[in-house]
């Protein structure tokens, strides 16, 4: 799966018609596969690339939301609950600006699912 995601990104980079949107999707996809493989540093690296290309090129909020989702996923793998929570909040801010119903539902479902993976802060604060 990782080789396929990397190959897809590489092929997009070779095309004359490659746009920032294609790179954003490619970086997100590679980040997600690294997260599935448990490689938080590489997931973070490609998540940051996804966010940078999105911000630098003023991509729509749907893509920025997914960039933050990728970074939150990487932070969860790294056991950085606070970082993940902050990134999920940024993803939710982008979600509020998504106007396409289908895109909004996709991003919202992924954020809801990811938020269920965040350890409960109230439980952690009770242990202190």
TIVO-2410 file (N, C-alpha, C; in nm, 3 decimals):
# residues 128
REC num residu      c1      c2      c3 atome chaine
REC   1      X   0.082  -0.118   0.000     N      A
REC   1      X   0.000   0.000   0.000    CA      A
REC   1      X   0.088   0.126   0.000     C      A
REC   2      X   0.194   0.124   0.080     N      A
REC   2      X   0.283   0.239   0.085    CA      A
REC   2      X   0.349   0.263  -0.051     C      A
REC   3      X   0.395   0.157  -0.113     N      A
REC   3      X   0.458   0.172  -0.244    CA      A
REC   3      X   0.360   0.228  -0.347     C      A
REC   4      X   0.236   0.185  -0.341     N      A
REC   4      X   0.136   0.236  -0.434    CA      A
REC   4      X   0.109   0.386  -0.411     C      A
REC   5      X   0.100   0.425  -0.285     N      A
REC   5      X   0.076   0.567  -0.255    CA      A
REC   5      X   0.194   0.652  -0.298     C      A
REC   6      X   0.315   0.604  -0.270     N      A
REC   6      X   0.435   0.678  -0.310    CA      A
REC   6      X   0.445   0.686  -0.461     C      A
REC   7      X   0.416   0.575  -0.529     N      A
REC   7      X   0.423   0.573  -0.676    CA      A
REC   7      X   0.320   0.668  -0.736     C      A
REC   8      X   0.202   0.672  -0.678     N      A
REC   8      X   0.098   0.763  -0.727    CA      A
REC   8      X   0.145   0.908  -0.716     C      A
REC   9      X   0.201   0.944  -0.601     N      A
REC   9      X   0.252   1.079  -0.581    CA      A
REC   9      X   0.365   1.109  -0.679     C      A
REC  10      X   0.456   1.016  -0.696     N      A
REC  10      X   0.568   1.035  -0.788    CA      A
REC  10      X   0.517   1.059  -0.930     C      A
REC  11      X   0.422   0.978  -0.973     N      A
REC  11      X   0.369   0.994  -1.108    CA      A
REC  11      X   0.302   1.130  -1.127     C      A
REC  12      X   0.228   1.176  -1.026     N      A
REC  12      X   0.168   1.308  -1.037    CA      A
REC  12      X   0.276   1.415  -1.052     C      A
REC  13      X   0.383   1.401  -0.977     N      A
REC  13      X   0.490   1.501  -0.983    CA      A
REC  13      X   0.559   1.504  -1.119     C      A
REC  14      X   0.549   1.397  -1.196     N      A
REC  14      X   0.611   1.391  -1.328    CA      A
REC  14      X   0.525   1.456  -1.436     C      A
REC  15      X   0.401   1.475  -1.408     N      A
REC  15      X   0.306   1.526  -1.510    CA      A
REC  15      X   0.315   1.678  -1.522     C      A
REC  16      X   0.309   1.725  -1.645     N      A
REC  16      X   0.311   1.868  -1.670    CA      A
REC  16      X   0.184   1.935  -1.618     C      A
REC  17      X   0.075   1.860  -1.610     N      A
REC  17      X  -0.052   1.917  -1.565    CA      A
REC  17      X  -0.076   1.898  -1.415     C      A
REC  18      X   0.027   1.863  -1.341     N      A
REC  18      X   0.014   1.845  -1.196    CA      A
REC  18      X  -0.015   1.980  -1.131     C      A
REC  19      X  -0.119   1.983  -1.053     N      A
REC  19      X  -0.162   2.105  -0.984    CA      A
REC  19      X  -0.142   2.088  -0.833     C      A
REC  20      X  -0.140   2.198  -0.758     N      A
REC  20      X  -0.129   2.189  -0.612    CA      A
REC  20      X  -0.235   2.096  -0.551     C      A
REC  21      X  -0.353   2.094  -0.607     N      A
REC  21      X  -0.458   2.007  -0.556    CA      A
REC  21      X  -0.416   1.860  -0.565     C      A
REC  22      X  -0.354   1.822  -0.677     N      A
REC  22      X  -0.306   1.684  -0.693    CA      A
REC  22      X  -0.200   1.652  -0.589     C      A
REC  23      X  -0.110   1.747  -0.564     N      A
REC  23      X  -0.005   1.725  -0.464    CA      A
REC  23      X  -0.065   1.714  -0.325     C      A
REC  24      X  -0.162   1.798  -0.294     N      A
REC  24      X  -0.227   1.792  -0.164    CA      A
REC  24      X  -0.287   1.654  -0.139     C      A
REC  25      X  -0.358   1.605  -0.237     N      A
REC  25      X  -0.420   1.472  -0.224    CA      A
REC  25      X  -0.313   1.365  -0.212     C      A
REC  26      X  -0.209   1.375  -0.292     N      A
REC  26      X  -0.101   1.276  -0.288    CA      A
REC  26      X  -0.029   1.276  -0.154     C      A
REC  27      X   0.003   1.394  -0.102     N      A
REC  27      X   0.070   1.402   0.028    CA      A
REC  27      X  -0.021   1.348   0.138     C      A
REC  28      X  -0.150   1.381   0.132     N      A
REC  28      X  -0.243   1.329   0.232    CA      A
REC  28      X  -0.247   1.177   0.227     C      A
REC  29      X  -0.254   1.123   0.106     N      A
REC  29      X  -0.264   0.977   0.090    CA      A
REC  29      X  -0.139   0.908   0.147     C      A
REC  30      X  -0.022   0.961   0.118     N      A
REC  30      X   0.101   0.902   0.170    CA      A
REC  30      X   0.104   0.914   0.322     C      A
REC  31      X   0.063   1.029   0.375     N      A
REC  31      X   0.058   1.047   0.519    CA      A
REC  31      X  -0.034   0.944   0.584     C      A
REC  32      X  -0.149   0.923   0.524     N      A
REC  32      X  -0.246   0.828   0.580    CA      A
REC  32      X  -0.191   0.686   0.581     C      A
REC  33      X  -0.123   0.647   0.474     N      A
REC  33      X  -0.066   0.512   0.468    CA      A
REC  33      X   0.044   0.496   0.572     C      A
REC  34      X   0.127   0.598   0.588     N      A
REC  34      X   0.230   0.590   0.693    CA      A
REC  34      X   0.164   0.580   0.831     C      A
REC  35      X   0.055   0.651   0.851     N      A
REC  35      X  -0.016   0.641   0.979    CA      A
REC  35      X  -0.068   0.499   1.000     C      A
REC  36      X  -0.124   0.441   0.897     N      A
REC  36      X  -0.174   0.303   0.907    CA      A
REC  36      X  -0.061   0.206   0.938     C      A
REC  37      X   0.059   0.239   0.890     N      A
REC  37      X   0.176   0.155   0.914    CA      A
REC  37      X   0.240   0.183   1.050     C      A
REC  38      X   0.187   0.284   1.122     N      A
REC  38      X   0.240   0.317   1.254    CA      A
REC  38      X   0.366   0.402   1.251     C      A
REC  39      X   0.394   0.464   1.138     N      A
REC  39      X   0.514   0.546   1.120    CA      A
REC  39      X   0.477   0.694   1.140     C      A
REC  40      X   0.473   0.736   1.267     N      A
REC  40      X   0.422   0.870   1.296    CA      A
REC  40      X   0.509   0.982   1.238     C      A
REC  41      X   0.640   0.965   1.237     N      A
REC  41      X   0.727   1.073   1.186    CA      A
REC  41      X   0.705   1.096   1.037     C      A
REC  42      X   0.695   0.988   0.961     N      A
REC  42      X   0.671   1.002   0.817    CA      A
REC  42      X   0.529   1.051   0.791     C      A
REC  43      X   0.435   1.006   0.873     N      A
REC  43      X   0.297   1.055   0.859    CA      A
REC  43      X   0.294   1.205   0.884     C      A
REC  44      X   0.368   1.251   0.983     N      A
REC  44      X   0.376   1.394   1.013    CA      A
REC  44      X   0.443   1.471   0.900     C      A
REC  45      X   0.553   1.417   0.848     N      A
REC  45      X   0.625   1.482   0.738    CA      A
REC  45      X   0.533   1.507   0.618     C      A
REC  46      X   0.462   1.403   0.576     N      A
REC  46      X   0.375   1.419   0.459    CA      A
REC  46      X   0.249   1.498   0.493     C      A
REC  47      X   0.204   1.491   0.617     N      A
REC  47      X   0.093   1.576   0.660    CA      A
REC  47      X   0.131   1.723   0.654     C      A
REC  48      X   0.253   1.754   0.696     N      A
REC  48      X   0.301   1.892   0.688    CA      A
REC  48      X   0.315   1.939   0.543     C      A
REC  49      X   0.359   1.851   0.456     N      A
REC  49      X   0.368   1.886   0.314    CA      A
REC  49      X   0.229   1.913   0.257     C      A
REC  50      X   0.134   1.832   0.298     N      A
REC  50      X  -0.005   1.850   0.254    CA      A
REC  50      X  -0.056   1.987   0.300     C      A
REC  51      X  -0.032   2.020   0.425     N      A
REC  51      X  -0.079   2.148   0.478    CA      A
REC  51      X  -0.009   2.265   0.408     C      A
REC  52      X   0.121   2.254   0.388     N      A
REC  52      X   0.195   2.363   0.324    CA      A
REC  52      X   0.146   2.390   0.183     C      A
REC  53      X   0.131   2.285   0.104     N      A
REC  53      X   0.084   2.307  -0.034    CA      A
REC  53      X  -0.059   2.364  -0.033     C      A
REC  54      X  -0.138   2.321   0.063     N      A
REC  54      X  -0.274   2.373   0.074    CA      A
REC  54      X  -0.278   2.520   0.112     C      A
REC  55      X  -0.199   2.557   0.212     N      A
REC  55      X  -0.196   2.697   0.256    CA      A
REC  55      X  -0.130   2.787   0.152     C      A
REC  56      X  -0.017   2.743   0.098     N      A
REC  56      X   0.055   2.825   0.000    CA      A
REC  56      X  -0.028   2.853  -0.124     C      A
REC  57      X  -0.116   2.761  -0.158     N      A
REC  57      X  -0.195   2.774  -0.280    CA      A
REC  57      X  -0.342   2.805  -0.254     C      A
REC  58      X  -0.372   2.836  -0.128     N      A
REC  58      X  -0.509   2.873  -0.090    CA      A
REC  58      X  -0.613   2.773  -0.141     C      A
REC  59      X  -0.584   2.646  -0.114     N      A
REC  59      X  -0.677   2.541  -0.154    CA      A
REC  59      X  -0.805   2.551  -0.071     C      A
REC  60      X  -0.913   2.495  -0.120     N      A
REC  60      X  -1.040   2.499  -0.046    CA      A
REC  60      X  -1.029   2.434   0.092     C      A
REC  61      X  -1.116   2.476   0.180     N      A
REC  61      X  -1.116   2.429   0.319    CA      A
REC  61      X  -1.126   2.278   0.332     C      A
REC  62      X  -1.191   2.212   0.239     N      A
REC  62      X  -1.200   2.066   0.243    CA      A
REC  62      X  -1.061   2.004   0.248     C      A
REC  63      X  -0.971   2.054   0.166     N      A
REC  63      X  -0.835   1.999   0.158    CA      A
REC  63      X  -0.751   2.042   0.277     C      A
REC  64      X  -0.770   2.164   0.324     N      A
REC  64      X  -0.699   2.207   0.444    CA      A
REC  64      X  -0.746   2.127   0.565     C      A
REC  65      X  -0.875   2.101   0.571     N      A
REC  65      X  -0.928   2.019   0.680    CA      A
REC  65      X  -0.865   1.882   0.683     C      A
REC  66      X  -0.849   1.823   0.566     N      A
REC  66      X  -0.785   1.692   0.559    CA      A
REC  66      X  -0.636   1.699   0.590     C      A
REC  67      X  -0.572   1.810   0.561     N      A
REC  67      X  -0.432   1.825   0.599    CA      A
REC  67      X  -0.420   1.824   0.751     C      A
REC  68      X  -0.508   1.897   0.817     N      A
REC  68      X  -0.507   1.897   0.964    CA      A
REC  68      X  -0.545   1.759   1.019     C      A
REC  69      X  -0.635   1.691   0.952     N      A
REC  69      X  -0.673   1.555   0.993    CA      A
REC  69      X  -0.551   1.463   0.987     C      A
REC  70      X  -0.473   1.474   0.880     N      A
REC  70      X  -0.353   1.390   0.866    CA      A
REC  70      X  -0.254   1.419   0.978     C      A
REC  71      X  -0.235   1.546   1.009     N      A
REC  71      X  -0.142   1.582   1.115    CA      A
REC  71      X  -0.193   1.538   1.252     C      A
REC  72      X  -0.322   1.548   1.275     N      A
REC  72      X  -0.380   1.502   1.402    CA      A
REC  72      X  -0.360   1.352   1.418     C      A
REC  73      X  -0.378   1.279   1.311     N      A
REC  73      X  -0.360   1.134   1.313    CA      A
REC  73      X  -0.214   1.100   1.348     C      A
REC  74      X  -0.120   1.175   1.289     N      A
REC  74      X   0.022   1.152   1.319    CA      A
REC  74      X   0.051   1.182   1.466     C      A
REC  75      X  -0.007   1.289   1.519     N      A
REC  75      X   0.017   1.324   1.659    CA      A
REC  75      X  -0.043   1.219   1.754     C      A
REC  76      X  -0.156   1.164   1.718     N      A
REC  76      X  -0.213   1.056   1.800    CA      A
REC  76      X  -0.120   0.936   1.804     C      A
REC  77      X  -0.062   0.904   1.690     N      A
REC  77      X   0.033   0.792   1.686    CA      A
REC  77      X   0.153   0.820   1.775     C      A
REC  78      X   0.192   0.946   1.782     N      A
REC  78      X   0.307   0.988   1.863    CA      A
REC  78      X   0.268   1.006   2.010     C      A
REC  79      X   0.143   0.976   2.042     N      A
REC  79      X   0.090   0.988   2.179    CA      A
REC  79      X   0.086   1.134   2.226     C      A
REC  80      X   0.075   1.226   2.131     N      A
REC  80      X   0.065   1.368   2.162    CA      A
REC  80      X  -0.082   1.408   2.157     C      A
REC  81      X  -0.152   1.379   2.266     N      A
REC  81      X  -0.295   1.404   2.273    CA      A
REC  81      X  -0.329   1.552   2.258     C      A
REC  82      X  -0.253   1.639   2.324     N      A
REC  82      X  -0.283   1.782   2.316    CA      A
REC  82      X  -0.262   1.835   2.174     C      A
REC  83      X  -0.154   1.793   2.110     N      A
REC  83      X  -0.128   1.834   1.972    CA      A
REC  83      X  -0.238   1.784   1.880     C      A
REC  84      X  -0.279   1.660   1.899     N      A
REC  84      X  -0.385   1.603   1.815    CA      A
REC  84      X  -0.516   1.679   1.836     C      A
REC  85      X  -0.546   1.712   1.960     N      A
REC  85      X  -0.669   1.786   1.991    CA      A
REC  85      X  -0.668   1.924   1.925     C      A
REC  86      X  -0.554   1.992   1.931     N      A
REC  86      X  -0.543   2.124   1.868    CA      A
REC  86      X  -0.561   2.115   1.717     C      A
REC  87      X  -0.499   2.014   1.656     N      A
REC  87      X  -0.509   1.997   1.511    CA      A
REC  87      X  -0.651   1.958   1.469     C      A
REC  88      X  -0.717   1.877   1.551     N      A
REC  88      X  -0.856   1.843   1.521    CA      A
REC  88      X  -0.945   1.967   1.529     C      A
REC  89      X  -0.915   2.056   1.622     N      A
REC  89      X  -0.992   2.181   1.631    CA      A
REC  89      X  -0.973   2.265   1.505     C      A
REC  90      X  -0.851   2.269   1.453     N      A
REC  90      X  -0.825   2.343   1.329    CA      A
REC  90      X  -0.897   2.277   1.211     C      A
REC  91      X  -0.899   2.145   1.211     N      A
REC  91      X  -0.972   2.073   1.105    CA      A
REC  91      X  -1.120   2.106   1.113     C      A
REC  92      X  -1.174   2.114   1.235     N      A
REC  92      X  -1.316   2.149   1.253    CA      A
REC  92      X  -1.344   2.292   1.206     C      A
REC  93      X  -1.248   2.382   1.227     N      A
REC  93      X  -1.265   2.520   1.177    CA      A
REC  93      X  -1.276   2.520   1.025     C      A
REC  94      X  -1.192   2.440   0.961     N      A
REC  94      X  -1.199   2.430   0.815    CA      A
REC  94      X  -1.331   2.365   0.772     C      A
REC  95      X  -1.374   2.264   0.847     N      A
REC  95      X  -1.500   2.196   0.816    CA      A
REC  95      X  -1.616   2.295   0.811     C      A
REC  96      X  -1.616   2.392   0.901     N      A
REC  96      X  -1.724   2.491   0.905    CA      A
REC  96      X  -1.732   2.573   0.777     C      A
REC  97      X  -1.622   2.581   0.704     N      A
REC  97      X  -1.619   2.659   0.579    CA      A
REC  97      X  -1.646   2.575   0.455     C      A
REC  98      X  -1.660   2.444   0.471     N      A
REC  98      X  -1.687   2.356   0.357    CA      A
REC  98      X  -1.835   2.369   0.321     C      A
REC  99      X  -1.863   2.407   0.197     N      A
REC  99      X  -2.002   2.429   0.155    CA      A
REC  99      X  -2.061   2.311   0.078     C      A
REC 100      X  -1.978   2.231   0.015     N      A
REC 100      X  -2.027   2.115  -0.059    CA      A
REC 100      X  -2.073   2.008   0.041     C      A
REC 101      X  -2.197   1.966   0.029     N      A
REC 101      X  -2.257   1.873   0.125    CA      A
REC 101      X  -2.181   1.741   0.133     C      A
REC 102      X  -2.148   1.683   0.019     N      A
REC 102      X  -2.078   1.554   0.019    CA      A
REC 102      X  -1.939   1.566   0.080     C      A
REC 103      X  -1.865   1.671   0.044     N      A
REC 103      X  -1.732   1.691   0.101    CA      A
REC 103      X  -1.742   1.711   0.252     C      A
REC 104      X  -1.841   1.788   0.292     N      A
REC 104      X  -1.860   1.815   0.435    CA      A
REC 104      X  -1.886   1.685   0.512     C      A
REC 105      X  -1.972   1.600   0.457     N      A
REC 105      X  -2.004   1.473   0.522    CA      A
REC 105      X  -1.881   1.383   0.532     C      A
REC 106      X  -1.801   1.378   0.426     N      A
REC 106      X  -1.681   1.294   0.427    CA      A
REC 106      X  -1.583   1.340   0.535     C      A
REC 107      X  -1.553   1.469   0.535     N      A
REC 107      X  -1.457   1.522   0.632    CA      A
REC 107      X  -1.511   1.508   0.774     C      A
REC 108      X  -1.636   1.539   0.792     N      A
REC 108      X  -1.695   1.530   0.926    CA      A
REC 108      X  -1.691   1.387   0.979     C      A
REC 109      X  -1.722   1.290   0.896     N      A
REC 109      X  -1.718   1.150   0.938    CA      A
REC 109      X  -1.577   1.108   0.978     C      A
REC 110      X  -1.478   1.150   0.901     N      A
REC 110      X  -1.340   1.115   0.934    CA      A
REC 110      X  -1.294   1.183   1.062     C      A
REC 111      X  -1.333   1.308   1.081     N      A
REC 111      X  -1.297   1.378   1.205    CA      A
REC 111      X  -1.366   1.316   1.325     C      A
REC 112      X  -1.494   1.281   1.311     N      A
REC 112      X  -1.566   1.215   1.420    CA      A
REC 112      X  -1.498   1.085   1.459     C      A
REC 113      X  -1.461   1.008   1.359     N      A
REC 113      X  -1.395   0.879   1.384    CA      A
REC 113      X  -1.260   0.899   1.453     C      A
REC 114      X  -1.184   0.995   1.407     N      A
REC 114      X  -1.053   1.020   1.465    CA      A
REC 114      X  -1.065   1.072   1.608     C      A
REC 115      X  -1.163   1.157   1.633     N      A
REC 115      X  -1.181   1.212   1.767    CA      A
REC 115      X  -1.214   1.102   1.869     C      A
REC 116      X  -1.275   0.995   1.825     N      A
REC 116      X  -1.303   0.884   1.916    CA      A
REC 116      X  -1.175   0.815   1.961     C      A
REC 117      X  -1.066   0.837   1.889     N      A
REC 117      X  -0.937   0.777   1.924    CA      A
REC 117      X  -0.859   0.861   2.024     C      A
REC 118      X  -0.903   0.985   2.047     N      A
REC 118      X  -0.832   1.073   2.140    CA      A
REC 118      X  -0.869   1.033   2.282     C      A
REC 119      X  -0.769   1.003   2.365     N      A
REC 119      X  -0.800   0.969   2.504    CA      A
REC 119      X  -0.875   1.083   2.572     C      A
REC 120      X  -0.965   1.049   2.660     N      A
REC 120      X  -1.048   1.147   2.729    CA      A
REC 120      X  -0.963   1.234   2.821     C      A
REC 121      X  -0.968   1.365   2.799     N      A
REC 121      X  -0.890   1.458   2.881    CA      A
REC 121      X  -0.934   1.455   3.027     C      A
REC 122      X  -1.064   1.440   3.051     N      A
REC 122      X  -1.114   1.439   3.189    CA      A
REC 122      X  -1.055   1.323   3.266     C      A
REC 123      X  -1.043   1.209   3.202     N      A
REC 123      X  -0.984   1.092   3.268    CA      A
REC 123      X  -0.839   1.120   3.302     C      A
REC 124      X  -0.765   1.179   3.208     N      A
REC 124      X  -0.625   1.208   3.233    CA      A
REC 124      X  -0.607   1.309   3.346     C      A
REC 125      X  -0.692   1.412   3.352     N      A
REC 125      X  -0.675   1.513   3.455    CA      A
REC 125      X  -0.711   1.457   3.592     C      A
REC 126      X  -0.798   1.357   3.599     N      A
REC 126      X  -0.831   1.294   3.727    CA      A
REC 126      X  -0.714   1.216   3.783     C      A
REC 127      X  -0.624   1.170   3.697     N      A
REC 127      X  -0.510   1.089   3.741    CA      A
REC 127      X  -0.400   1.175   3.802     C      A
REC 128      X  -0.405   1.307   3.780     N      A
REC 128      X  -0.297   1.395   3.829    CA      A
REC 128      X  -0.309   1.420   3.976     C      A
***
